[in-house]
């Protein structure tokens, strides 16, 4: 049973004392196998009330992955703010 394998839960809040979570958090499991089973059982299989897309359950990003994602998003924001063409053609976006 998955609940017995959970050793820690940390739900992120928008700010200290906020009544609701940001919709994300970390769960620590007893073992790698139990974590794999939880990912397989839950990823993209449950839609929370009030949400439109299924819950994503995955391994936590490494610090390097986070930095790369943050840098990529910062680059996109800068390009959009400066009005630069991001290099996407209509056919690349639509597949046509």
C-alpha positions as CSV (number, residue, x, y, z in Angstrom):
1,X,0.0,0.0,0.0
2,X,1.4,3.4,-1.0
3,X,0.4,5.3,2.1
4,X,2.6,3.2,4.3
5,X,5.6,3.9,2.2
6,X,5.3,7.7,2.5
7,X,7.9,9.0,5.0
8,X,7.4,12.8,4.6
9,X,5.1,15.3,2.8
10,X,5.9,18.9,2.1
11,X,3.2,21.0,0.4
12,X,4.3,24.4,-0.9
13,X,2.3,27.4,0.1
14,X,2.1,30.8,-1.6
15,X,3.3,32.4,1.6
16,X,3.7,31.5,5.3
17,X,0.3,30.9,6.8
18,X,-1.6,30.7,3.5
19,X,-4.7,28.6,3.8
20,X,-4.1,26.7,0.5
21,X,-1.2,25.2,-1.3
22,X,0.4,26.3,-4.6
23,X,-0.6,22.9,-6.0
24,X,2.8,21.3,-5.7
25,X,4.9,19.6,-3.1
26,X,7.4,16.9,-2.3
27,X,6.7,13.4,-1.1
28,X,9.5,11.2,0.3
29,X,9.0,7.4,0.1
30,X,10.7,4.6,2.0
31,X,12.4,3.1,-1.1
32,X,13.1,3.7,-4.8
33,X,10.8,0.9,-5.7
34,X,7.9,2.4,-3.7
35,X,8.6,5.8,-5.4
36,X,8.5,4.2,-8.8
37,X,5.2,2.4,-7.9
38,X,3.7,5.7,-6.8
39,X,4.8,7.5,-9.9
40,X,3.3,4.8,-12.1
41,X,0.0,4.6,-10.2
42,X,-0.6,8.4,-9.9
43,X,1.1,10.3,-12.8
44,X,-1.5,11.8,-15.2
45,X,-4.2,9.6,-13.7
46,X,-6.0,12.0,-11.3
47,X,-7.6,15.4,-11.9
48,X,-8.1,17.4,-8.7
49,X,-11.5,19.1,-8.2
50,X,-11.4,22.5,-9.9
51,X,-8.5,21.6,-12.2
52,X,-8.6,20.9,-15.9
53,X,-5.4,18.8,-16.3
54,X,-4.3,15.6,-14.6
55,X,-1.8,15.7,-11.7
56,X,1.9,15.3,-12.7
57,X,3.9,13.0,-10.5
58,X,7.6,12.8,-11.3
59,X,11.1,12.7,-9.8
60,X,12.2,16.0,-8.3
61,X,14.3,18.0,-10.6
62,X,18.0,18.3,-9.8
63,X,19.5,21.8,-9.1
64,X,21.0,21.8,-12.6
65,X,17.7,20.9,-14.3
66,X,16.0,23.7,-12.3
67,X,18.7,26.3,-13.3
68,X,18.4,25.2,-17.0
69,X,14.6,25.5,-17.0
70,X,14.8,28.9,-15.2
71,X,17.4,30.2,-17.7
72,X,15.3,29.0,-20.6
73,X,12.2,30.7,-19.3
74,X,14.2,33.9,-18.7
75,X,15.5,33.8,-22.2
76,X,12.0,33.4,-23.6
77,X,10.7,36.3,-21.5
78,X,13.5,38.5,-22.7
79,X,12.9,37.6,-26.4
80,X,9.2,38.2,-26.1
81,X,9.6,41.5,-24.3
82,X,12.0,42.7,-27.0
83,X,9.7,41.6,-29.8
84,X,12.2,39.2,-31.2
85,X,11.0,36.4,-33.5
86,X,11.4,33.2,-31.4
87,X,12.1,31.2,-34.6
88,X,8.8,29.3,-34.7
89,X,7.1,29.1,-38.1
90,X,3.3,28.4,-38.3
91,X,4.0,25.0,-39.7
92,X,6.3,24.1,-36.9
93,X,3.6,25.0,-34.3
94,X,0.7,23.5,-36.2
95,X,2.5,20.5,-37.7
96,X,1.4,21.5,-41.2
